């Protein structure tokens, strides 16, 4: 039996977020992305950091998480399905640098 690579999770994003608002991911026209896991890590061993995730802009109406606080060296994970279509975007707002984000999912082009 051959492996169907169209159904394999892959890392779509590995990024260090800037302080303030950053776009983590921009889809490609005619693609559908199913996000299965988002992991956000505070790489600072001393200071807490906050973040919030959004789809298609950082207005309050676009938020997909509340503002969350990461302890020094801590992380947060989200395992809910999120579907992005076409050129949808995934944004993050952060209180400071020192946060990295990994996004895992399927590109169902």
PDB file as gemmi writes it, atoms N, CA and C in Angstrom:
CRYST1    1.000    1.000    1.000  90.00  90.00  90.00 P 1                      
ATOM      1  N   UNK A   1       0.846  -1.167   0.000  1.00  0.00           N  
ATOM      2  CA  UNK A   1       0.000   0.000   0.000  1.00  0.00           C  
ATOM      3  C   UNK A   1       0.896   1.237   0.000  1.00  0.00           C  
ATOM      4  N   UNK A   2       0.596   2.181  -0.862  1.00  0.00           N  
ATOM      5  CA  UNK A   2       1.397   3.410  -0.906  1.00  0.00           C  
ATOM      6  C   UNK A   2       0.823   4.443   0.057  1.00  0.00           C  
ATOM      7  N   UNK A   3       1.689   5.319   0.490  1.00  0.00           N  
ATOM      8  CA  UNK A   3       1.324   6.361   1.442  1.00  0.00           C  
ATOM      9  C   UNK A   3       0.727   7.545   0.702  1.00  0.00           C  
ATOM     10  N   UNK A   4      -0.448   7.989   1.136  1.00  0.00           N  
ATOM     11  CA  UNK A   4      -1.109   9.149   0.537  1.00  0.00           C  
ATOM     12  C   UNK A   4      -0.558  10.404   1.204  1.00  0.00           C  
ATOM     13  N   UNK A   5       0.381  11.075   0.549  1.00  0.00           N  
ATOM     14  CA  UNK A   5       1.044  12.234   1.152  1.00  0.00           C  
ATOM     15  C   UNK A   5       0.130  13.451   1.256  1.00  0.00           C  
ATOM     16  N   UNK A   6      -1.009  13.446   0.569  1.00  0.00           N  
ATOM     17  CA  UNK A   6      -1.927  14.588   0.665  1.00  0.00           C  
ATOM     18  C   UNK A   6      -2.609  14.656   2.023  1.00  0.00           C  
ATOM     19  N   UNK A   7      -2.532  13.588   2.792  1.00  0.00           N  
ATOM     20  CA  UNK A   7      -3.155  13.560   4.114  1.00  0.00           C  
ATOM     21  C   UNK A   7      -2.140  13.569   5.246  1.00  0.00           C  
ATOM     22  N   UNK A   8      -0.908  13.962   4.962  1.00  0.00           N  
ATOM     23  CA  UNK A   8       0.118  14.025   5.995  1.00  0.00           C  
ATOM     24  C   UNK A   8       0.192  15.431   6.561  1.00  0.00           C  
ATOM     25  N   UNK A   9       0.228  15.519   7.888  1.00  0.00           N  
ATOM     26  CA  UNK A   9       0.434  16.817   8.522  1.00  0.00           C  
ATOM     27  C   UNK A   9       1.832  17.310   8.197  1.00  0.00           C  
ATOM     28  N   UNK A  10       1.951  18.600   7.993  1.00  0.00           N  
ATOM     29  CA  UNK A  10       3.261  19.197   7.809  1.00  0.00           C  
ATOM     30  C   UNK A  10       3.307  20.504   8.587  1.00  0.00           C  
ATOM     31  N   UNK A  11       4.509  20.972   8.850  1.00  0.00           N  
ATOM     32  CA  UNK A  11       4.648  22.256   9.529  1.00  0.00           C  
ATOM     33  C   UNK A  11       4.487  23.343   8.491  1.00  0.00           C  
ATOM     34  N   UNK A  12       3.444  24.127   8.633  1.00  0.00           N  
ATOM     35  CA  UNK A  12       3.162  25.215   7.705  1.00  0.00           C  
ATOM     36  C   UNK A  12       3.858  26.501   8.112  1.00  0.00           C  
ATOM     37  N   UNK A  13       4.136  26.639   9.412  1.00  0.00           N  
ATOM     38  CA  UNK A  13       4.767  27.860   9.938  1.00  0.00           C  
ATOM     39  C   UNK A  13       5.733  27.490  11.045  1.00  0.00           C  
ATOM     40  N   UNK A  14       6.904  28.094  11.038  1.00  0.00           N  
ATOM     41  CA  UNK A  14       7.821  28.145  12.171  1.00  0.00           C  
ATOM     42  C   UNK A  14       8.374  29.554  12.140  1.00  0.00           C  
ATOM     43  N   UNK A  15       7.935  30.386  13.070  1.00  0.00           N  
ATOM     44  CA  UNK A  15       8.284  31.805  13.000  1.00  0.00           C  
ATOM     45  C   UNK A  15       8.503  32.391  14.382  1.00  0.00           C  
ATOM     46  N   UNK A  16       9.416  33.341  14.445  1.00  0.00           N  
ATOM     47  CA  UNK A  16       9.580  34.167  15.640  1.00  0.00           C  
ATOM     48  C   UNK A  16       8.691  35.390  15.446  1.00  0.00           C  
ATOM     49  N   UNK A  17       7.766  35.600  16.352  1.00  0.00           N  
ATOM     50  CA  UNK A  17       6.835  36.716  16.223  1.00  0.00           C  
ATOM     51  C   UNK A  17       7.495  38.014  16.676  1.00  0.00           C  
ATOM     52  N   UNK A  18       7.224  39.065  15.936  1.00  0.00           N  
ATOM     53  CA  UNK A  18       7.704  40.391  16.323  1.00  0.00           C  
ATOM     54  C   UNK A  18       6.832  40.929  17.454  1.00  0.00           C  
ATOM     55  N   UNK A  19       7.298  41.951  18.127  1.00  0.00           N  
ATOM     56  CA  UNK A  19       6.477  42.633  19.117  1.00  0.00           C  
ATOM     57  C   UNK A  19       5.368  43.373  18.379  1.00  0.00           C  
ATOM     58  N   UNK A  20       4.157  43.291  18.885  1.00  0.00           N  
ATOM     59  CA  UNK A  20       3.023  43.917  18.208  1.00  0.00           C  
ATOM     60  C   UNK A  20       2.316  42.892  17.343  1.00  0.00           C  
ATOM     61  N   UNK A  21       1.891  43.299  16.149  1.00  0.00           N  
ATOM     62  CA  UNK A  21       1.128  42.421  15.254  1.00  0.00           C  
ATOM     63  C   UNK A  21       2.008  41.904  14.131  1.00  0.00           C  
ATOM     64  N   UNK A  22       1.927  40.597  13.878  1.00  0.00           N  
ATOM     65  CA  UNK A  22       2.671  39.949  12.792  1.00  0.00           C  
ATOM     66  C   UNK A  22       1.740  39.027  12.027  1.00  0.00           C  
ATOM     67  N   UNK A  23       1.955  38.922  10.720  1.00  0.00           N  
ATOM     68  CA  UNK A  23       1.263  37.908   9.929  1.00  0.00           C  
ATOM     69  C   UNK A  23       2.143  36.669   9.926  1.00  0.00           C  
ATOM     70  N   UNK A  24       1.585  35.568  10.414  1.00  0.00           N  
ATOM     71  CA  UNK A  24       2.327  34.311  10.494  1.00  0.00           C  
ATOM     72  C   UNK A  24       2.206  33.494   9.215  1.00  0.00           C  
ATOM     73  N   UNK A  25       1.044  33.589   8.564  1.00  0.00           N  
ATOM     74  CA  UNK A  25       0.774  32.712   7.425  1.00  0.00           C  
ATOM     75  C   UNK A  25      -0.191  33.409   6.480  1.00  0.00           C  
ATOM     76  N   UNK A  26       0.086  33.297   5.190  1.00  0.00           N  
ATOM     77  CA  UNK A  26      -0.835  33.742   4.150  1.00  0.00           C  
ATOM     78  C   UNK A  26      -1.012  32.587   3.182  1.00  0.00           C  
ATOM     79  N   UNK A  27      -2.240  32.170   2.991  1.00  0.00           N  
ATOM     80  CA  UNK A  27      -2.522  31.055   2.104  1.00  0.00           C  
ATOM     81  C   UNK A  27      -2.324  31.421   0.644  1.00  0.00           C  
ATOM     82  N   UNK A  28      -2.473  30.426  -0.195  1.00  0.00           N  
ATOM     83  CA  UNK A  28      -2.351  30.579  -1.640  1.00  0.00           C  
ATOM     84  C   UNK A  28      -3.733  30.423  -2.254  1.00  0.00           C  
ATOM     85  N   UNK A  29      -4.042  31.244  -3.244  1.00  0.00           N  
ATOM     86  CA  UNK A  29      -5.336  31.160  -3.919  1.00  0.00           C  
ATOM     87  C   UNK A  29      -5.616  29.725  -4.354  1.00  0.00           C  
ATOM     88  N   UNK A  30      -6.854  29.317  -4.254  1.00  0.00           N  
ATOM     89  CA  UNK A  30      -7.338  27.986  -4.664  1.00  0.00           C  
ATOM     90  C   UNK A  30      -6.851  26.856  -3.760  1.00  0.00           C  
ATOM     91  N   UNK A  31      -6.268  27.175  -2.613  1.00  0.00           N  
ATOM     92  CA  UNK A  31      -5.862  26.150  -1.651  1.00  0.00           C  
ATOM     93  C   UNK A  31      -6.799  26.198  -0.452  1.00  0.00           C  
ATOM     94  N   UNK A  32      -6.941  25.070   0.203  1.00  0.00           N  
ATOM     95  CA  UNK A  32      -7.644  24.987   1.474  1.00  0.00           C  
ATOM     96  C   UNK A  32      -6.660  24.384   2.462  1.00  0.00           C  
ATOM     97  N   UNK A  33      -6.538  25.024   3.616  1.00  0.00           N  
ATOM     98  CA  UNK A  33      -5.611  24.579   4.656  1.00  0.00           C  
ATOM     99  C   UNK A  33      -6.422  24.166   5.883  1.00  0.00           C  
ATOM    100  N   UNK A  34      -6.158  22.966   6.375  1.00  0.00           N  
ATOM    101  CA  UNK A  34      -6.758  22.522   7.632  1.00  0.00           C  
ATOM    102  C   UNK A  34      -5.664  22.538   8.680  1.00  0.00           C  
ATOM    103  N   UNK A  35      -5.787  23.456   9.632  1.00  0.00           N  
ATOM    104  CA  UNK A  35      -4.810  23.594  10.713  1.00  0.00           C  
ATOM    105  C   UNK A  35      -5.237  22.669  11.848  1.00  0.00           C  
ATOM    106  N   UNK A  36      -4.332  21.833  12.297  1.00  0.00           N  
ATOM    107  CA  UNK A  36      -4.629  20.882  13.367  1.00  0.00           C  
ATOM    108  C   UNK A  36      -3.971  21.257  14.688  1.00  0.00           C  
ATOM    109  N   UNK A  37      -2.811  21.894  14.656  1.00  0.00           N  
ATOM    110  CA  UNK A  37      -2.129  22.233  15.898  1.00  0.00           C  
ATOM    111  C   UNK A  37      -1.389  23.548  15.736  1.00  0.00           C  
ATOM    112  N   UNK A  38      -1.527  24.394  16.756  1.00  0.00           N  
ATOM    113  CA  UNK A  38      -0.751  25.624  16.852  1.00  0.00           C  
ATOM    114  C   UNK A  38      -0.047  25.586  18.202  1.00  0.00           C  
ATOM    115  N   UNK A  39       1.270  25.761  18.186  1.00  0.00           N  
ATOM    116  CA  UNK A  39       2.054  25.772  19.420  1.00  0.00           C  
ATOM    117  C   UNK A  39       2.785  27.105  19.516  1.00  0.00           C  
ATOM    118  N   UNK A  40       2.603  27.788  20.631  1.00  0.00           N  
ATOM    119  CA  UNK A  40       3.221  29.093  20.862  1.00  0.00           C  
ATOM    120  C   UNK A  40       4.141  28.948  22.076  1.00  0.00           C  
ATOM    121  N   UNK A  41       5.422  29.343  21.923  1.00  0.00           N  
ATOM    122  CA  UNK A  41       6.436  29.143  22.955  1.00  0.00           C  
ATOM    123  C   UNK A  41       7.039  30.482  23.368  1.00  0.00           C  
ATOM    124  N   UNK A  42       7.168  30.680  24.666  1.00  0.00           N  
ATOM    125  CA  UNK A  42       7.887  31.839  25.205  1.00  0.00           C  
ATOM    126  C   UNK A  42       9.335  31.406  25.402  1.00  0.00           C  
ATOM    127  N   UNK A  43      10.234  31.927  24.590  1.00  0.00           N  
ATOM    128  CA  UNK A  43      11.645  31.533  24.674  1.00  0.00           C  
ATOM    129  C   UNK A  43      12.407  32.317  25.733  1.00  0.00           C  
ATOM    130  N   UNK A  44      11.749  33.266  26.362  1.00  0.00           N  
ATOM    131  CA  UNK A  44      12.361  34.079  27.425  1.00  0.00           C  
ATOM    132  C   UNK A  44      12.274  33.316  28.747  1.00  0.00           C  
ATOM    133  N   UNK A  45      13.403  33.065  29.376  1.00  0.00           N  
ATOM    134  CA  UNK A  45      13.441  32.305  30.626  1.00  0.00           C  
ATOM    135  C   UNK A  45      13.137  33.160  31.854  1.00  0.00           C  
ATOM    136  N   UNK A  46      12.932  34.463  31.678  1.00  0.00           N  
ATOM    137  CA  UNK A  46      12.737  35.368  32.812  1.00  0.00           C  
ATOM    138  C   UNK A  46      11.374  36.055  32.808  1.00  0.00           C  
ATOM    139  N   UNK A  47      10.906  36.493  31.645  1.00  0.00           N  
ATOM    140  CA  UNK A  47       9.716  37.344  31.569  1.00  0.00           C  
ATOM    141  C   UNK A  47       8.512  36.636  30.968  1.00  0.00           C  
ATOM    142  N   UNK A  48       7.333  36.889  31.529  1.00  0.00           N  
ATOM    143  CA  UNK A  48       6.079  36.426  30.941  1.00  0.00           C  
ATOM    144  C   UNK A  48       5.789  37.238  29.685  1.00  0.00           C  
ATOM    145  N   UNK A  49       5.036  36.657  28.763  1.00  0.00           N  
ATOM    146  CA  UNK A  49       4.635  37.324  27.522  1.00  0.00           C  
ATOM    147  C   UNK A  49       3.159  37.032  27.281  1.00  0.00           C  
ATOM    148  N   UNK A  50       2.477  37.931  26.563  1.00  0.00           N  
ATOM    149  CA  UNK A  50       1.100  37.677  26.165  1.00  0.00           C  
ATOM    150  C   UNK A  50       1.008  37.598  24.654  1.00  0.00           C  
ATOM    151  N   UNK A  51      -0.036  36.888  24.187  1.00  0.00           N  
ATOM    152  CA  UNK A  51      -0.292  36.805  22.755  1.00  0.00           C  
ATOM    153  C   UNK A  51      -1.775  36.573  22.523  1.00  0.00           C  
ATOM    154  N   UNK A  52      -2.184  36.843  21.286  1.00  0.00           N  
ATOM    155  CA  UNK A  52      -3.532  36.546  20.833  1.00  0.00           C  
ATOM    156  C   UNK A  52      -3.463  36.223  19.353  1.00  0.00           C  
ATOM    157  N   UNK A  53      -4.263  35.249  18.904  1.00  0.00           N  
ATOM    158  CA  UNK A  53      -4.275  34.825  17.502  1.00  0.00           C  
ATOM    159  C   UNK A  53      -5.538  35.303  16.797  1.00  0.00           C  
ATOM    160  N   UNK A  54      -5.399  35.592  15.491  1.00  0.00           N  
ATOM    161  CA  UNK A  54      -6.482  36.129  14.675  1.00  0.00           C  
ATOM    162  C   UNK A  54      -6.458  35.503  13.293  1.00  0.00           C  
ATOM    163  N   UNK A  55      -7.601  35.517  12.618  1.00  0.00           N  
ATOM    164  CA  UNK A  55      -7.696  35.136  11.212  1.00  0.00           C  
ATOM    165  C   UNK A  55      -8.185  36.344  10.424  1.00  0.00           C  
ATOM    166  N   UNK A  56      -7.456  36.678   9.364  1.00  0.00           N  
ATOM    167  CA  UNK A  56      -7.824  37.753   8.433  1.00  0.00           C  
ATOM    168  C   UNK A  56      -7.873  39.138   9.073  1.00  0.00           C  
ATOM    169  N   UNK A  57      -6.893  39.446   9.878  1.00  0.00           N  
ATOM    170  CA  UNK A  57      -6.793  40.772  10.479  1.00  0.00           C  
ATOM    171  C   UNK A  57      -6.855  40.714  11.989  1.00  0.00           C  
ATOM    172  N   UNK A  58      -6.302  41.732  12.635  1.00  0.00           N  
ATOM    173  CA  UNK A  58      -6.178  41.707  14.096  1.00  0.00           C  
ATOM    174  C   UNK A  58      -7.270  42.497  14.816  1.00  0.00           C  
ATOM    175  N   UNK A  59      -8.407  42.725  14.162  1.00  0.00           N  
ATOM    176  CA  UNK A  59      -9.543  43.354  14.830  1.00  0.00           C  
ATOM    177  C   UNK A  59     -10.156  42.364  15.826  1.00  0.00           C  
ATOM    178  N   UNK A  60     -10.798  42.866  16.840  1.00  0.00           N  
ATOM    179  CA  UNK A  60     -11.396  42.009  17.873  1.00  0.00           C  
ATOM    180  C   UNK A  60     -12.342  40.966  17.273  1.00  0.00           C  
ATOM    181  N   UNK A  61     -13.069  41.328  16.228  1.00  0.00           N  
ATOM    182  CA  UNK A  61     -14.013  40.398  15.595  1.00  0.00           C  
ATOM    183  C   UNK A  61     -13.314  39.218  14.920  1.00  0.00           C  
ATOM    184  N   UNK A  62     -12.015  39.321  14.682  1.00  0.00           N  
ATOM    185  CA  UNK A  62     -11.258  38.266  14.003  1.00  0.00           C  
ATOM    186  C   UNK A  62     -10.483  37.370  14.967  1.00  0.00           C  
ATOM    187  N   UNK A  63     -10.598  37.607  16.260  1.00  0.00           N  
ATOM    188  CA  UNK A  63      -9.840  36.841  17.252  1.00  0.00           C  
ATOM    189  C   UNK A  63     -10.302  35.391  17.294  1.00  0.00           C  
ATOM    190  N   UNK A  64      -9.340  34.471  17.376  1.00  0.00           N  
ATOM    191  CA  UNK A  64      -9.664  33.049  17.538  1.00  0.00           C  
ATOM    192  C   UNK A  64      -9.202  32.531  18.894  1.00  0.00           C  
ATOM    193  N   UNK A  65      -8.475  33.373  19.651  1.00  0.00           N  
ATOM    194  CA  UNK A  65      -8.129  33.062  21.040  1.00  0.00           C  
ATOM    195  C   UNK A  65      -8.318  34.330  21.862  1.00  0.00           C  
ATOM    196  N   UNK A  66      -8.476  34.172  23.168  1.00  0.00           N  
ATOM    197  CA  UNK A  66      -8.398  35.356  24.020  1.00  0.00           C  
ATOM    198  C   UNK A  66      -6.933  35.755  24.161  1.00  0.00           C  
ATOM    199  N   UNK A  67      -6.667  36.849  24.843  1.00  0.00           N  
ATOM    200  CA  UNK A  67      -5.281  37.193  25.174  1.00  0.00           C  
ATOM    201  C   UNK A  67      -4.812  36.169  26.208  1.00  0.00           C  
ATOM    202  N   UNK A  68      -3.723  35.483  25.888  1.00  0.00           N  
ATOM    203  CA  UNK A  68      -3.187  34.443  26.767  1.00  0.00           C  
ATOM    204  C   UNK A  68      -1.813  34.855  27.261  1.00  0.00           C  
ATOM    205  N   UNK A  69      -1.485  34.457  28.485  1.00  0.00           N  
ATOM    206  CA  UNK A  69      -0.186  34.753  29.083  1.00  0.00           C  
ATOM    207  C   UNK A  69       0.650  33.490  29.125  1.00  0.00           C  
ATOM    208  N   UNK A  70       1.874  33.610  28.637  1.00  0.00           N  
ATOM    209  CA  UNK A  70       2.842  32.507  28.705  1.00  0.00           C  
ATOM    210  C   UNK A  70       3.844  32.800  29.807  1.00  0.00           C  
ATOM    211  N   UNK A  71       3.993  31.865  30.734  1.00  0.00           N  
ATOM    212  CA  UNK A  71       5.005  31.998  31.771  1.00  0.00           C  
ATOM    213  C   UNK A  71       6.394  31.953  31.133  1.00  0.00           C  
ATOM    214  N   UNK A  72       7.428  32.421  31.840  1.00  0.00           N  
ATOM    215  CA  UNK A  72       8.796  32.317  31.313  1.00  0.00           C  
ATOM    216  C   UNK A  72       9.107  30.869  30.923  1.00  0.00           C  
ATOM    217  N   UNK A  73       9.548  30.655  29.698  1.00  0.00           N  
ATOM    218  CA  UNK A  73       9.864  29.312  29.225  1.00  0.00           C  
ATOM    219  C   UNK A  73       8.646  28.446  28.959  1.00  0.00           C  
ATOM    220  N   UNK A  74       7.449  28.992  29.063  1.00  0.00           N  
ATOM    221  CA  UNK A  74       6.218  28.219  28.909  1.00  0.00           C  
ATOM    222  C   UNK A  74       5.728  28.153  27.474  1.00  0.00           C  
ATOM    223  N   UNK A  75       4.637  27.399  27.289  1.00  0.00           N  
ATOM    224  CA  UNK A  75       4.044  27.279  25.968  1.00  0.00           C  
ATOM    225  C   UNK A  75       2.543  27.060  26.079  1.00  0.00           C  
ATOM    226  N   UNK A  76       1.862  27.270  24.976  1.00  0.00           N  
ATOM    227  CA  UNK A  76       0.438  26.990  24.856  1.00  0.00           C  
ATOM    228  C   UNK A  76       0.227  26.239  23.555  1.00  0.00           C  
ATOM    229  N   UNK A  77      -0.734  25.310  23.557  1.00  0.00           N  
ATOM    230  CA  UNK A  77      -1.069  24.552  22.360  1.00  0.00           C  
ATOM    231  C   UNK A  77      -2.565  24.629  22.111  1.00  0.00           C  
ATOM    232  N   UNK A  78      -2.934  24.640  20.843  1.00  0.00           N  
ATOM    233  CA  UNK A  78      -4.336  24.592  20.447  1.00  0.00           C  
ATOM    234  C   UNK A  78      -4.483  23.462  19.446  1.00  0.00           C  
ATOM    235  N   UNK A  79      -5.367  22.505  19.753  1.00  0.00           N  
ATOM    236  CA  UNK A  79      -5.567  21.335  18.893  1.00  0.00           C  
ATOM    237  C   UNK A  79      -6.916  21.353  18.179  1.00  0.00           C  
ATOM    238  N   UNK A  80      -7.599  22.489  18.154  1.00  0.00           N  
ATOM    239  CA  UNK A  80      -8.872  22.569  17.450  1.00  0.00           C  
ATOM    240  C   UNK A  80      -8.626  22.720  15.957  1.00  0.00           C  
ATOM    241  N   UNK A  81      -9.548  22.180  15.143  1.00  0.00           N  
ATOM    242  CA  UNK A  81      -9.431  22.342  13.697  1.00  0.00           C  
ATOM    243  C   UNK A  81      -9.752  23.780  13.308  1.00  0.00           C  
ATOM    244  N   UNK A  82      -8.957  24.303  12.397  1.00  0.00           N  
ATOM    245  CA  UNK A  82      -9.156  25.632  11.840  1.00  0.00           C  
ATOM    246  C   UNK A  82      -8.984  25.500  10.335  1.00  0.00           C  
ATOM    247  N   UNK A  83      -9.960  25.952   9.570  1.00  0.00           N  
ATOM    248  CA  UNK A  83      -9.881  25.855   8.118  1.00  0.00           C  
ATOM    249  C   UNK A  83      -9.653  27.250   7.552  1.00  0.00           C  
ATOM    250  N   UNK A  84      -8.608  27.372   6.740  1.00  0.00           N  
ATOM    251  CA  UNK A  84      -8.290  28.610   6.034  1.00  0.00           C  
ATOM    252  C   UNK A  84      -8.436  28.336   4.549  1.00  0.00           C  
ATOM    253  N   UNK A  85      -9.067  29.260   3.838  1.00  0.00           N  
ATOM    254  CA  UNK A  85      -9.299  29.068   2.412  1.00  0.00           C  
ATOM    255  C   UNK A  85      -8.623  30.174   1.622  1.00  0.00           C  
ATOM    256  N   UNK A  86      -8.030  29.783   0.496  1.00  0.00           N  
ATOM    257  CA  UNK A  86      -7.418  30.770  -0.388  1.00  0.00           C  
ATOM    258  C   UNK A  86      -6.373  31.594   0.317  1.00  0.00           C  
ATOM    259  N   UNK A  87      -6.477  32.899   0.202  1.00  0.00           N  
ATOM    260  CA  UNK A  87      -5.458  33.790   0.748  1.00  0.00           C  
ATOM    261  C   UNK A  87      -5.775  34.257   2.169  1.00  0.00           C  
ATOM    262  N   UNK A  88      -6.535  33.460   2.925  1.00  0.00           N  
ATOM    263  CA  UNK A  88      -6.757  33.780   4.343  1.00  0.00           C  
ATOM    264  C   UNK A  88      -5.411  33.921   5.044  1.00  0.00           C  
ATOM    265  N   UNK A  89      -5.399  34.700   6.120  1.00  0.00           N  
ATOM    266  CA  UNK A  89      -4.166  34.926   6.878  1.00  0.00           C  
ATOM    267  C   UNK A  89      -4.351  34.547   8.337  1.00  0.00           C  
ATOM    268  N   UNK A  90      -3.242  34.246   8.985  1.00  0.00           N  
ATOM    269  CA  UNK A  90      -3.191  33.980  10.417  1.00  0.00           C  
ATOM    270  C   UNK A  90      -2.259  35.009  11.025  1.00  0.00           C  
ATOM    271  N   UNK A  91      -2.769  35.799  11.975  1.00  0.00           N  
ATOM    272  CA  UNK A  91      -1.975  36.832  12.629  1.00  0.00           C  
ATOM    273  C   UNK A  91      -1.813  36.534  14.116  1.00  0.00           C  
ATOM    274  N   UNK A  92      -0.790  37.173  14.696  1.00  0.00           N  
ATOM    275  CA  UNK A  92      -0.557  37.115  16.131  1.00  0.00           C  
ATOM    276  C   UNK A  92      -0.237  38.523  16.612  1.00  0.00           C  
ATOM    277  N   UNK A  93      -0.728  38.854  17.794  1.00  0.00           N  
ATOM    278  CA  UNK A  93      -0.268  40.063  18.474  1.00  0.00           C  
ATOM    279  C   UNK A  93       0.455  39.602  19.727  1.00  0.00           C  
ATOM    280  N   UNK A  94       1.572  40.249  20.025  1.00  0.00           N  
ATOM    281  CA  UNK A  94       2.382  39.865  21.179  1.00  0.00           C  
ATOM    282  C   UNK A  94       2.757  41.095  21.992  1.00  0.00           C  
ATOM    283  N   UNK A  95       3.049  40.863  23.252  1.00  0.00           N  
ATOM    284  CA  UNK A  95       3.459  41.956  24.137  1.00  0.00           C  
ATOM    285  C   UNK A  95       4.932  42.300  23.973  1.00  0.00           C  
ATOM    286  N   UNK A  96       5.711  41.379  23.428  1.00  0.00           N  
ATOM    287  CA  UNK A  96       7.158  41.585  23.279  1.00  0.00           C  
ATOM    288  C   UNK A  96       7.730  40.499  22.390  1.00  0.00           C  
ATOM    289  N   UNK A  97       8.970  40.669  21.952  1.00  0.00           N  
ATOM    290  CA  UNK A  97       9.652  39.614  21.210  1.00  0.00           C  
ATOM    291  C   UNK A  97       9.946  38.448  22.153  1.00  0.00           C  
ATOM    292  N   UNK A  98      10.352  37.334  21.590  1.00  0.00           N  
ATOM    293  CA  UNK A  98      10.682  36.162  22.399  1.00  0.00           C  
ATOM    294  C   UNK A  98       9.603  35.093  22.338  1.00  0.00           C  
ATOM    295  N   UNK A  99       8.713  35.181  21.352  1.00  0.00           N  
ATOM    296  CA  UNK A  99       7.671  34.172  21.161  1.00  0.00           C  
ATOM    297  C   UNK A  99       7.872  33.527  19.798  1.00  0.00           C  
ATOM    298  N   UNK A 100       7.871  32.199  19.773  1.00  0.00           N  
ATOM    299  CA  UNK A 100       7.924  31.475  18.509  1.00  0.00           C  
ATOM    300  C   UNK A 100       6.620  30.701  18.324  1.00  0.00           C  
ATOM    301  N   UNK A 101       6.254  30.519  17.069  1.00  0.00           N  
ATOM    302  CA  UNK A 101       4.987  29.867  16.740  1.00  0.00           C  
ATOM    303  C   UNK A 101       5.234  28.774  15.713  1.00  0.00           C  
ATOM    304  N   UNK A 102       4.655  27.600  15.960  1.00  0.00           N  
ATOM    305  CA  UNK A 102       4.643  26.505  14.992  1.00  0.00           C  
ATOM    306  C   UNK A 102       3.190  26.188  14.670  1.00  0.00           C  
ATOM    307  N   UNK A 103       2.898  26.047  13.378  1.00  0.00           N  
ATOM    308  CA  UNK A 103       1.553  25.710  12.928  1.00  0.00           C  
ATOM    309  C   UNK A 103       1.661  24.449  12.076  1.00  0.00           C  
ATOM    310  N   UNK A 104       0.859  23.438  12.424  1.00  0.00           N  
ATOM    311  CA  UNK A 104       0.873  22.160  11.715  1.00  0.00           C  
ATOM    312  C   UNK A 104      -0.483  21.913  11.094  1.00  0.00           C  
ATOM    313  N   UNK A 105      -0.494  21.419   9.860  1.00  0.00           N  
ATOM    314  CA  UNK A 105      -1.765  21.144   9.212  1.00  0.00           C  
ATOM    315  C   UNK A 105      -1.577  20.534   7.838  1.00  0.00           C  
ATOM    316  N   UNK A 106      -2.665  20.568   7.064  1.00  0.00           N  
ATOM    317  CA  UNK A 106      -2.688  20.018   5.723  1.00  0.00           C  
ATOM    318  C   UNK A 106      -2.906  21.126   4.714  1.00  0.00           C  
ATOM    319  N   UNK A 107      -2.168  21.087   3.630  1.00  0.00           N  
ATOM    320  CA  UNK A 107      -2.409  21.952   2.484  1.00  0.00           C  
ATOM    321  C   UNK A 107      -3.167  21.096   1.493  1.00  0.00           C  
ATOM    322  N   UNK A 108      -4.459  21.324   1.396  1.00  0.00           N  
ATOM    323  CA  UNK A 108      -5.310  20.509   0.537  1.00  0.00           C  
ATOM    324  C   UNK A 108      -5.551  21.232  -0.788  1.00  0.00           C  
ATOM    325  N   UNK A 109      -4.468  21.405  -1.538  1.00  0.00           N  
ATOM    326  CA  UNK A 109      -4.557  22.174  -2.787  1.00  0.00           C  
ATOM    327  C   UNK A 109      -5.236  21.378  -3.871  1.00  0.00           C  
TER     328      UNK A 109                                                      
END                                                                             
